[in-house]
Amino acid sequence: MNTTPAVEVPAVRSGSHFGAFLGEAAKVTAFLRRDFLVAWSYRMSFFSEIAGMFVQAITFYFVGLMVNDSVLPTYGGENVTYMEFAAVGIAFGAFISVGLGQVATAVRQEQLMGTLESLLMTPTSPATIQAGSVAYPLLFLPLRTGVFLALIAFAFGLDFAPGGLAPAALVFLLFTPFVWGLGLLSAAGVMTFKRGTAGIGFGVALLVLTSGAYFPLELLPRFVELVAEFNPLAVAIGGVRDALLGNAGWHSLSAEVFLLVPMGAASLAAGVTAFRLAVRRERARGTIGLY
């Protein structure tokens, strides 16, 4: 007679995984609310960033008075002014620089306030911490960029095609994972080297220089121009210019969609991996709280 006690197998609740997902999503919302309240508490900084972009726009307006518009690329068969050409570059330059800065600053602030170690010791998924760290920039920066473009279009009389607004918004959306990935790489550098954003900043400067943000790519040496064709920032800027200045419509975005999706996925994968490795390294060394 078999006297081995029966092993009771716990029933798997079908909703347990979904409940855990909702719990992690609620934490991301908490990150978002916190970062918004922190940003809004420093109103002078909040509005000075917008003012700084307007000063930059005014500078480029006067520079444009010295530029012969005939040397600029045409969009939709029409000539554009230098201010119209540069406005998109200004918006994207601010988008990528501020986006990277805010993600790295979020981690740095957690270090300085002594809350990073406590946060990482909570039963919170590293993916949730990563998503929470960039939730506010990902929502705020595209909105701020759109408002900025609308304001300078009104202030300087820029001729943006209304029909290109939706395609331009899609390009911004597809470009966002690339910025997210760079932000996580920057955050991993901050966690590991405490002030490890110099390399990322240099890389961003090269991206902007070879993106055609402020001058046509045709002015660059031929080999640099060929490399720039695979620059995600250049691809995104070109797509938005085609939409807003050339009224190209949805059919012209196939190339940008094809290139930005894998580029964004590669950047995001690299950023997530680097951040996780940085957390694992600092936990093993017991130096998460050091800054």
C-alpha positions in Angstrom: 0.0 0.0 0.0 1.4 3.4 -1.0 1.7 5.7 2.0 3.4 8.6 0.2 1.4 11.7 1.0 -0.2 13.4 -1.9 1.5 16.6 -3.0 -0.9 19.5 -3.3 -0.3 21.5 -6.4 -1.3 25.2 -5.9 -3.8 26.4 -8.3 -2.5 29.0 -10.8 -4.6 32.1 -10.8 -5.1 33.3 -14.3 -5.4 36.9 -13.2 -2.3 36.9 -11.0 0.1 38.0 -13.8 -2.3 40.6 -15.0 -2.7 42.0 -11.5 1.1 42.2 -11.2 1.2 44.0 -14.5 -1.4 46.5 -13.3 0.6 47.0 -10.1 3.8 47.8 -12.0 1.9 50.1 -14.3 0.5 52.0 -11.3 4.1 52.6 -10.1 5.0 54.1 -13.5 2.1 56.5 -13.0 3.5 57.4 -9.6 6.9 58.1 -11.2 5.2 60.3 -13.7 3.2 62.3 -11.1 6.3 62.8 -8.9 8.5 64.1 -11.8 5.8 66.4 -13.0 5.3 67.9 -9.5 9.1 68.3 -9.1 9.4 70.0 -12.5 6.5 72.3 -11.8 7.9 73.2 -8.4 10.8 74.8 -10.2 8.7 77.1 -12.4 11.6 79.5 -13.3 13.6 76.5 -14.8 10.4 75.2 -16.4 9.8 78.4 -18.4 13.5 79.4 -18.8 14.0 76.4 -21.0 11.2 77.6 -23.3 12.7 81.1 -23.3 16.1 79.7 -24.1 14.7 77.9 -27.2 13.0 81.2 -28.3 16.3 83.1 -28.0 18.0 80.4 -30.1 15.2 80.7 -32.7 15.7 84.5 -32.8 19.4 84.0 -33.3 18.7 81.7 -36.2 16.2 84.1 -37.6 18.9 86.8 -38.0 21.4 84.3 -39.3 18.8 83.4 -41.9 18.8 87.0 -43.1 22.4 86.4 -44.3 21.6 83.0 -46.0 20.7 82.7 -49.7 17.6 80.6 -49.6 18.4 79.2 -53.1 21.2 77.0 -51.6 18.7 75.3 -49.3 17.0 72.0 -50.4 13.6 72.2 -51.9 10.6 70.4 -50.3 7.6 69.5 -52.5 9.3 71.4 -55.3 9.1 74.7 -53.3 11.9 76.8 -51.9 11.9 77.3 -48.1 13.4 80.0 -45.9 16.4 79.3 -43.7 14.2 79.8 -40.6 11.7 77.2 -41.8 14.6 74.9 -42.5 16.3 75.5 -39.1 13.2 75.5 -37.0 12.8 71.7 -37.3 16.5 71.2 -36.4 16.1 73.4 -33.3 13.1 71.4 -32.2 14.9 68.1 -32.6 18.1 69.3 -31.1 16.3 70.4 -27.9 14.2 67.2 -28.0 17.3 64.9 -27.9 19.5 67.0 -25.6 16.8 67.7 -23.0 15.5 64.1 -23.2 18.9 62.7 -22.4 19.6 65.2 -19.7 16.3 64.6 -17.9 16.8 60.8 -17.8 20.3 61.0 -16.5 19.4 63.8 -14.0 16.6 61.7 -12.6 19.1 58.9 -11.6 21.6 61.5 -10.4 19.0 63.2 -8.2 18.0 59.8 -6.7 21.7 59.3 -5.8 22.1 62.8 -4.3 18.9 62.5 -2.2 19.9 59.0 -1.0 16.8 57.4 -2.3 18.3 55.4 -5.2 19.4 52.4 -3.0 16.0 52.4 -1.2 14.2 52.4 -4.6 16.2 49.6 -6.0 15.7 47.5 -2.9 11.9 47.6 -3.2 10.0 44.8 -5.0 9.9 46.9 -8.1 10.9 45.5 -11.5 14.0 47.1 -13.0 11.9 47.5 -16.2 9.4 49.6 -14.1 12.2 51.8 -12.8 13.5 52.3 -16.3 10.1 53.1 -17.7 9.3 55.4 -14.7 12.5 57.3 -15.1 11.7 58.3 -18.6 7.9 58.5 -18.4 7.8 62.2 -17.8 10.3 63.2 -20.5 8.6 60.9 -23.1 5.3 62.5 -22.5 6.4 66.1 -21.9 9.1 66.6 -24.6 7.0 65.7 -27.7 4.3 68.0 -26.4 6.7 70.8 -25.6 8.3 70.4 -29.0 5.0 70.6 -30.8 4.0 73.7 -28.9 7.4 75.3 -29.6 7.0 74.7 -33.4 3.5 76.1 -33.3 4.6 79.2 -31.5 7.6 80.0 -33.7 5.5 79.3 -36.8 3.1 82.0 -35.6 5.8 84.4 -34.4 7.9 84.2 -37.5 5.2 83.5 -40.1 6.6 80.1 -41.0 4.7 78.2 -43.7 4.1 74.7 -42.2 1.7 72.5 -44.1 -1.3 71.6 -41.8 -1.6 68.3 -43.6 1.9 67.3 -42.5 1.2 67.6 -38.8 0.0 64.0 -38.3 2.9 62.4 -40.3 5.3 64.6 -38.4 3.9 63.4 -35.1 4.3 59.8 -36.2 8.0 60.4 -37.0 8.5 62.0 -33.5 6.8 58.9 -32.0 9.0 56.5 -33.9 12.1 58.5 -33.0 11.3 58.5 -29.3 12.6 54.9 -28.5 16.0 55.9 -29.9 16.1 58.8 -27.4 14.8 56.5 -24.7 17.7 54.0 -25.3 20.3 56.8 -25.3 18.8 58.1 -22.0 19.1 54.7 -20.4 22.7 54.4 -21.6 23.3 57.8 -20.0 21.6 56.7 -16.8 23.7 53.5 -16.7 26.8 55.7 -17.0 25.7 57.9 -14.2 25.1 54.9 -12.0 28.5 53.3 -12.8 30.8 56.3 -13.0 28.6 58.8 -11.0 29.3 61.5 -13.7 29.4 59.3 -16.7 27.5 61.4 -19.2 30.4 63.0 -21.1 30.7 60.2 -23.6 27.0 60.3 -24.3 27.1 64.1 -24.7 30.0 63.8 -27.2 28.0 61.2 -29.2 24.9 63.4 -29.3 27.0 66.3 -30.5 28.2 64.1 -33.4 24.7 63.0 -34.1 23.5 66.7 -34.3 26.5 67.7 -36.4 25.8 65.1 -39.0 22.0 65.3 -38.9 21.5 68.4 -41.1 19.8 70.1 -38.3 21.2 73.6 -39.0 22.7 73.3 -42.4 22.2 71.0 -45.5 24.0 67.7 -45.5 25.3 68.4 -49.0 27.8 70.9 -47.4 29.5 68.0 -45.6 32.3 65.9 -47.1 30.9 63.1 -49.3 31.9 60.3 -46.9 30.3 62.1 -44.0 27.2 62.7 -46.0 26.9 58.9 -46.8 27.3 58.1 -43.1 24.7 60.7 -42.2 22.1 58.8 -44.2 22.1 56.2 -41.4 21.9 58.8 -38.6 18.5 58.3 -36.9 18.4 62.0 -36.1 19.0 62.9 -39.7 16.3 60.4 -40.8 13.8 61.9 -38.4 14.5 65.5 -39.2 14.3 64.7 -42.9 10.9 63.0 -42.4 9.5 65.9 -40.5 10.7 68.5 -43.0 9.2 66.5 -45.8 5.9 66.4 -43.9 5.8 70.0 -42.7 7.6 71.9 -45.5 6.8 69.6 -48.4 3.3 68.5 -47.4 4.5 65.0 -48.5 1.8 63.1 -46.7 1.8 59.5 -45.3 3.1 57.8 -48.5 6.5 59.5 -48.1 7.2 58.1 -44.6 7.8 54.5 -45.6 11.6 54.9 -45.7 11.6 56.7 -42.3 9.4 54.1 -40.8 11.6 51.3 -42.1 14.8 52.8 -40.7 13.7 54.4 -37.4 11.9 51.2 -36.1 15.0 49.0 -36.0 17.3 51.8 -35.0 15.0 52.6 -32.1 14.7 49.0 -31.1 18.5 48.6 -31.1 19.0 51.7 -29.0 16.4 50.7 -26.5 17.8 47.2 -26.2 21.3 48.5 -25.6 20.0 51.0 -23.0 17.9 48.4 -21.1 20.8 46.0 -21.1 23.3 48.6 -19.9 21.1 49.8 -17.2 20.4 46.3 -15.9 24.2 45.5 -15.9 24.9 48.7 -14.1 22.3 47.9 -11.4 23.7 44.4 -11.0 27.3 45.6 -10.8 26.5 48.3 -8.1 24.5 45.8 -6.1 27.3 43.3 -6.1 29.8 46.0 -5.1 27.4 47.5 -2.5 27.9 51.0 -4.0 24.4 51.9 -5.2 24.1 54.6 -2.7 27.5 56.2 -3.4 27.8 59.3 -5.5 
